[in-house]
Amino acid sequence: MNQDIINKAVVLSLNRVWQPIGHRTVRQALVALMGGGSGNPPALGLDIDYEVQPDGSVNFDAPSIVRPVSWAEWLELPIRDFDFSLRTPSRIVRVPTVIVATQFSRMPMFQPKPSRQAIFARDGGICQYTGEVVGKRGGNLDHVVPKQRGGRDTFENLVWAKREINSLKANRLPHEAGLRLLRRPRQPGPLPISAAIREPRHRDWRHFLPR
């Protein structure tokens, strides 16, 4: 048992069509599962099960069962060796890891802020000076107008650049280093909130996040 888990955000929240729309603490998820009438609960928990291999190990690569269950059904689920659990005065309850918001079908949007990940995603991991696909390891953020010369941390002044190019450019403007941008950097428009949920906080999340 792990009573500290109650305030950890390890529960993925899906909308009614099973698209990821955010994450919740275990406490928030339990409140959602227990709320509403028996015929119209605000959320259902996903009972996600996996095959047990002949050697006793569990294959977490693909679930064998994924079924939405009501709170009354959830209370009867068995506690497996790999589950988080909570002890109540009368029983031990499995901790949910994925819930479905039964009354919400929209996809919330958010406006990304300038960051290494946001610039990488906007530029597709492509060096904006050479056109090479350099990925995360081969590239880094570059200030078109260097910060030492008044450049700001904005989408319009940040690009993804090959590390060697970044070092070559140093504190110079692109034309001073013999470089030219492929395109003018711009601020991206609003993105679905699912784009902001990239790293699973529990192995069960992997089956619902974009790959």
VENPE-V87424 format. One record per pair of residues at least 12 apart in sequence whose C-alpha atoms are under 6 Angstrom apart, sorted by the first residue. I is the first residue (numbers start at 0). J is the second residue. Records with the same first field share a line. If there is no record, write none. Layout:
I: J, J
This chain:
0: 84, 85
2: 85
5: 25, 26
6: 24, 25
7: 24
8: 23, 24
9: 200
10: 22, 23, 96, 97
11: 97
12: 97, 98, 99
13: 99, 100
14: 99, 100, 103, 104
15: 100, 101, 103, 104
19: 193
20: 192, 193
32: 70
33: 70
41: 100, 101
42: 99, 100, 101
43: 67, 68, 69, 98, 99
44: 67, 68, 98
45: 66, 67, 97, 98
46: 65, 66
47: 64, 65
48: 62, 63, 64
49: 62, 63
78: 93
107: 191, 192
108: 190, 191, 192
109: 189, 190, 192
110: 189
113: 153, 154
119: 159
126: 159, 160, 161
127: 159, 160, 180, 181
128: 179, 180, 181
137: 161, 162
138: 160, 161, 162
139: 159, 160, 162
140: 158, 159
141: 157, 158
142: 156, 157
143: 156
144: 172
145: 170
154: 185, 186
155: 184, 185
